Amino acid sequence: MQRRKWIPLALLRKFLIAAICFIAFIALFSARVHIVPSSKDHRFNDKISTVCFFSYSFPSSNFSINNFRVTLDLQSWTRELAPPHLSKAPLPTPKLNGSRGSLDYQKLWKPPSNRGFLPCTNPTPNYTTPAKSRGYLLVHTNGGLNQMRSGICDMVAVARIINATLVIPELDKRSFWQDTSNFSDIFDEEHFMYSLANDVKIIKKLPQDLVNVTRVVKQFISWSGMDYYENEIASLWENYQVIRASKSDSRLANNNLPPDIQKLRCRACYEALRFSPHIEQMGKLLVERMRSFGPYIALHLRYEKDMLAFSGCTHDLSPVEAEELRMIRENISYWKIKDIDPIEQRSKGLCPLTPKEVGIFLTALGYPSTTPIYIAAGEIYGGESHMVELRSRYPLLMSKEKLASIEELEPFSNHASQMAALDYIVSIESDVFIPSYSGNMAKAVEGHRRFLGRGRTISPDKKALVRLFDKLDQGIMTEGKKLSNRIIDLHRRRLGSPRKRKGPISGTKGMERFRSEETFYANPLPDCLCQTEPPPLNISRTV
């Protein structure tokens, strides 16, 4: 009888010892936990959690604890301003799976040489303060954030050319995104005006006595040079005090403009057009949280409803999805092209890479599955159903919605351009930037990173990649060393290192000649970058 009384006590002691060990284990684990989103987590606002299982069996008894489930809620971390270690020294670079240490770091993360190029935006000695204003230039911008951004910078230069006072531009509120943001909601208005005070006179509103005056509304001809503005547009001052530009995108030539006009465009884009303080603060916070994972890729995954509908790209989509996109394109009046052959579009490299194709591409380049990837995009079309294969290769897919709490993002929600501005900041600061489509965002970020000499930018050769992906689908090729070598060879020279801006494609004529040029905002060299030292003899060509 006495022995039987001691049995429960012995079991209780063992249970307590196990509990203490378990608590110590959890404390140790929580100090080293990494956020790894579940493959089923397609709702951005779901909490990120980590589940562990614990089993323990007591010797000499039938009592055991099996599969004790513990869920660690990590959403509370996203409510803090930043993890404590971010204010200290940067985290060491994590060793990559199967890597050879620094050799793999050089291959995957080291930026290409800047060849001695540095920003040089100061005006020439002949540059003068603004001439007396002849009237007021009103601007209605059009498109998404980056289309409006480049258009605003063009209009700063146009105002200088025609001696106009620029009224703070009106942002597009009627586009696909239906964003009601004003200029001051996205950009630092006071900084913009102050920074350009020696270039162009800028005011917030048209003077009251001119509000009802007759004005001329003009859609400036795309890719126009100095003669057009100095003659045709400036002549309008003879009859009008106010000129209104109905569109702002691509209104100025990429090349053959005076050096001071080109440098002014750079000052406007990279120095004056700064995001508003609340966007800058949130963007920097997202960067810090991404950096807590180590070096990261910013992936501009342009697999969104508007882009797929506009481009007519339906590869890997269901018939129902393809029809939905066709109807969107049909119903948007200002999208001029309605009938599009999706197969032809894809074969020409005019479609964004699918999430699946991006996964194959990153794997072929050598990025391990542990690579942190920031998805710089809006809502992915089809949600998780189209993200499964990319997530299976790269589980650490993050976004602003995963890095920040609902409360932190609330001021920006329902404002597509403000959310895009956050993606822009995280993309600029990334170690590697990869766009899946060469649209306005891709060009703007690539050009800004070139200007700053920031990180590496890898622009996929979509036309060549599509041929390789089709061979994979047909079973002609398999993933492995051969495919990797082919893809690496394709992209050795596509790292965004400094090079002179490309002119028009040979053989093109008329307006298409100007359209075919590399855009100024994708590559500000030679106008806004100066070489301070001779280039090194051997430039790394690894990807």
N, C-alpha and C positions, 0 to 999 in steps of 0.2 A: 504493500500500500504506500509506504514512504517513497519508494522509487517512482511510483506513478505520479506523485505530486510534483516531483522535480522535472518531469518531462515537459509540461507546458512552460515552465520557467526557462528551461534550456532552449526551447523553441523560440520563446519571446526574445531571449538574448541574441540568438542568431538572426532573428528578424530585424532587431534594432541595428546590429552590425551591418547587415545588408543594406538597410535604409540609409545609414550614414555613408557607406561606400557609394551608394547610388547618388546621393545628393552631391558628394564630392565629384563624381563623374560628370554630373550635369553642369556643375560650376566650371569644370575644366573645359567641357565641350562648348559651353556658351561663350567662352572667351575666344574660341577659334572658329566659330560658326561662320559659314559663308551663305549668302542668300542664293538659293538655286530655285528658280521658279519651276513649279510643276508643269509638266507638259499639258495638263488639263486646265491650266490657269489662263483662260482666254478673256476673262473679265478683268480689266486693268485695275479695278478698285478692290478686287479681292485681296484679303490679307495674305502676305507671304508667310509661310510657316514651314517649319522643319519638324519631321516626325521621327522619333527614334523608338526602338523596342528594346526592352530589358527582360532578361530571363534569369531566374535564380532558383535553384532547387536545394533544399536543406538536406544535409546528409542524415542518414538514419531516421528518416521520417517520410511521410507521404505528402508533406506540405510543400508547395512550390508556388513561385510567382512566374507566370509565363506571359510573354508579350505584353508587358506593362507599357501602355502607350503614353507618350509625353509629347505634347505639341508646344513648341516655342513660338510665341507670337512675336514676330519681328517688325510688325507695323509700328510699334512704339518707337523704334529707331528712326523711322522716317519722319517722325514728328519733331525730332530734335533738330537744332540748327545744323549740326554736323557731328559725325563721330568724333570723340575726343582726340584721337590720334592725328586728325587732319590738320590741327593747328601746330603740330610738331614737325619733325623731319619727315620727308616723304617716305612711303613704304618702299621696301626693297622690291626689285623686280622679281615676281614669282618665277620659279624655274618651270619651264614648259615641259609637258609630258613628252617623254621620249626625245628630249632636246639634248644638245651638246653645249648647254650653258650660253656663254657670250656669243658663240658663233651663230646660234639660232636667233639670238636677240638682234644681232647685226642684220641678219637676213630678213627678219620679219618686222622689226620695229624701227631700225635706225633710218632717219630721213636721208634723202639724197643730198649731196653737197649743194650748197647755195651758190657755189662758184664765185663767191665774193660779191654777190649782188645784195644791195641794201636799199631800203626805201629812200627815194629822193623826190620829195614833192614840193620843195620850196620853189617859188617862181623865179624866173630869170631876172637879171638886173633891169631889163626894159619894162618889166611889169609895173603897172600903175594902179592907184586906188580907183574905185569905180567912177566912171564918168557920170555926168549929170543924168539922172533918170529921165527917160522920155515918156514913160507910162508904166502901167502895171501889168504884170503877167500872172494870170490865174491858171492853175494847173489842176486838171482832174486826172489823177493817176488811175491805172487800170491793171487788173490781174491780182495775183497773190503777193505775198510779202516781198519776195525777191525781185519779182517783175516791177513792183512799185518802187522798190529801193533803187534799182538801176535807173528807172525813169526819173526819179527825183533828182538824182545826180546829173543826168542829162539836162534837166530843166534849169539847174543851177548854172551850167555852162551856157545854155541858150540865153538865159537872162543877162549874163555877162556880155555875150556877143551882141545882143540887140539893145543894150543899155536900159534894161527894164528893172523895175523894183519887183522882186519876187514875193508874192503873197504865199504864206505857208500852204503847201499843197493839200488838196482835199483827197483823202484816201478812198479807194473803191469800196463801196458798201453794197454794190449790186451784183457782184460776181458770184460764182458758184458757192463761195464760202459764206456769203451773207454776213460779213463781219461789220459791226457798227463802230469799230474803233476809230478814233480821230488820230491825227498826227501825234499829238502830245501823249496819247495812250501808249504808243509804241516807241516813239523816239523822244530823246531829250531835246525839247524845243528850244529852250534857252541856250543850250550848248551849241545847237545847230546855227542859230542866228549869230551868236558871239564868234564862233570859229570862222565864219565866212564874212565877217564884217569888212575885211579889207578886199573882198572879192566882189560881193554883190550886196546891195541893200535888200534886206529881208524884213517884212512886217507880218504881223499875225493876221490882220484883217484889212480888207479894202477900206479906205477912208469913207466915212459915212456919206459925204457929198457925192461920191462916185458909185454908190451902191445901185442906184437906179439909172445910171448913165448907159447909153447904148454901147454895147461891146461887140467885138467880132469874135465869133467862135470858129476856131480853125483846128483841123486835124493836120498837124505838121507831117510832111512826107518823111517816111522812114529812111534812116541811114543817110540823112542829108548832111552836106558839108557847110563850110563857112559862107560860100557865095549865096546859098539859098536863104540863110538867115539874115545876112547883111543886106541883101537886096530885096527879095520878095517879102519876107516877114517884117523887116524893119520899115519898109515902105508903108505898112499899115498904120504907123504912128501919125501919118499925115491926116488920117480921118478918124482915128479912134484913140482914146486914152487908156482903154483896157483891152487886152488880148487874152482870150481864154483858149488854152490848149485842151482839146477834148480827150486826148490820149497822151500818155507820156512814154510808153515803152518803145525802145529802139528808134528814137527820133534823131539820133546823132550818129554820124559815121564812126566806124571803129578806128580807121587809119586816116593819115594825111590831114590831120588837124594841127594847128600851131602847138608847139610844146607847152605853152602856158595854159591853153585850154585843156589839154590832156592832163596836166598836173592838177588843174583845178578840179577835174572830175575825180581824181584820186583823193584829193583833200576832202572833197565832199563825201565820198564813199567810205573812206577808211579812217577819217579823222573827225569830220563834223557830224556825220549821220550815226550817232551813238544811240543805243537803245535807252529807253527811259530807266530811271534808277531802280524801280521795282522789278523790271525784267532783268536788268543786269545782275541784281542781287540774287534773284532766283536762279538765273542761269549759272552763276558761279557756284552756287550751292549744289546744283546738279552735277557740275564738273567735279567738285570735291568728292561727292558721293560715288561717282564713277571711278575716280582715281583710287578710292579705297580698295578697289578690286585689282589694282595694278594697271599696266598699260592697256588701253582699250581701243577698239575700233568703233567709229561712228559710221553706221550704215544707213545711208539715205535710201530707204526701201520705198520707192515710189510705186508701190503696188496698191494704190488707192482708187476708189471708185471714179473720181473725176478724171484721173490720168488714163485709166483703162478705157473709159468711155470716149474720151477725146481722141486717143490714139487708135482705137478700134482693135486693141490687142486682146485676144481671147484664148491664148494658148493655155491648156490645162484647166479651162473653165468648163462648167456644165452648160448645156444648151439653154437652160433657164437663166443662168448668170449672163451668158452672152447676149441673150435677148433683152435683159434688163439694161445692159450697157448700151445696146443699140437704141433703145427707146430714150435713154437720157440724152444721147448725142442728137437724136432726131428732134427733141423738144427744146434744146438750147439754141435759140435763134442765131446768136453771134458766133457759134461754131459753124463755119462755112462748109466744111467737108463732111458729108453725111454717109456716103457709100465708101466703105473701106474694106479692102481684102486683108483679113488678119494674117493669113499665111505669107502674103507678099510683104506686109509690114514687118513681120518678124524676120524674114530672110534678109531684109535690108538693114537689120540692126536698129529698127525704129521703135522697138517695144522695150519696156522695162523688163529686166530679168525677174523671173518669178522667185519667190522665197526658196523654192527647191533648188533652182539653178544657182542662186547666191550661195547656198550651202555647199554645192559641188565645187564652185569657184574658190571659196575660202579654203576648203579642204585641199584642193589641188595646189594652192599657193603655200600650204604648209602650216596654216594656223591650227593649233591643237584645239580639242573640244573644250578645254578650260578657258579659252579666250573670252574675255568680257566684251560684249557687243551692245552698243547703244543703238536702239532703233529710232532713227530720226525720221518720223513720219506721223501722219494722222492715222485714222482708223484703217487697218489693212482690210482690203476687200475680201469678204468671206470669212473674216475672223480667224479663229484657231484652225479651221478646216484647211486653210492654205498655209498655215505656219508650222504644222506638225513636223514635216521633214527637216526644215531648218532648225527647229528646236531640238529635234532628236540628235542632230550633229553638234549643236551649240546651245546647251541648256541655259547658259548664263546670258539670256537675252533680256536686256533692261530697257526701260523707257522712262520718260518723265513721270508717267502715271505710277510706275513701280518704285521709283526712287523718292517720290514725294507723297505726302498724305493728301487726302481729298481736301482738307482744310488749306493746305499750302498752295494747292493749285486752283482753289476756288476763284481767286481774283482773275485768273486767266481763262477759265473755262468759258465756253460759248464765244470765244474770240479766237478764231482760227489763226489770224496773223500774229497774235501775241504768243500763242502756243508754238507757232512756227519759229518765232524769234528765240524761244528757249532752245529749240532744236538747233538753230543756227549757232548759238553760243557754244553748246556742247560739241558740235561738229568742228568748229574752228579750233577748239582746244584739244581735240582728240589726237592720239598718237598716229592713228591711221584713219583716213577718211575714204570711204568707198561709196560712190553713188551707183544705184542700179539703173539709173536713167539720166541722160545728159540734159536735164531741163534747167530751169532758172535757178533753183536751189543749188544744184550741182555746180553750175558755172560760177555762181556768186561765192560759194564756199571755197571752191578751187582757187579762184582769183585772189580772194582774201588771204588764203593760206600761202599762196605764192608771194604775195606782197609782204607778209610777215616772216616768210621763211619758216613756216610752222609745219612740222611733222611730214609724213608722206601721204600723198594722195594717189590712189590707184583707180584709174578710169577704165572699167572693163571694155574690151573690144567686143561689143555685143554681136556684131555681124559675124565675126570669126567664131565666137563662142557658141552661137546658135548651131552652127554646122557640127561642132563637136558634141553638143548636147543631143542633137538628133541622132548622131551615131551611137551614143549611149542608149537612147530609147530603142533604137533598132537592133541593139545587141552587137553592132559591128565593133564597138570599143567597150572596154570595161574600165572602171576606175582603178587607178594605180599609178605607177611611176611614169608610164608612157603618156598618159593623159596629163599628169602634173607637169611633165617637161614641156608638153605642147603649150599648155596654158601659161607657164612661166615665160617661155620664149616669146609668146605674144605680148607680154606685158613688161618686158625688160625696160622699154623706153616710155612707159606710161605712168611714171611716178610723180609727175608734177614738179620736176626740177626746173629751174629757170631756163627759159628759151624764148626766142623772139616770137611774138604773136604771128599767127599764120594769116596770110592774105587770102584773097579770093581763090577759089578752085579754078585751075586752068580750064579754059574753054567756056566758062560761064559768062553770060552777058546780061546787060540791063540790071534790073532790080535784083535778080537772082545772084549776080556777081557780088553785090554788097551783102546779101543774106548769107552767102557761103563763107564769108570771112569769120575767123575766130573772134568771138565777142571781146570787147575791150575789158569788160568786168570779169571775164574768165582768165585773162592774162594781161596785166598792165605793163608788161615788158615790151618795148624798151622805154616807154614814156615816163614811168614812175619808179623804175628800179635802175640803180647805177652800179656798175662793177668797180669795186674799190681795189680789187687785187686780181692778178691773172688767175685763170682757172687751173686747178691741179691737173697734172699730166694724166693720172689714172682716176677716172670717176667710177665708183661702184655701180655695177649694172644689175646687181642682184635684186630680186623681188622679195 
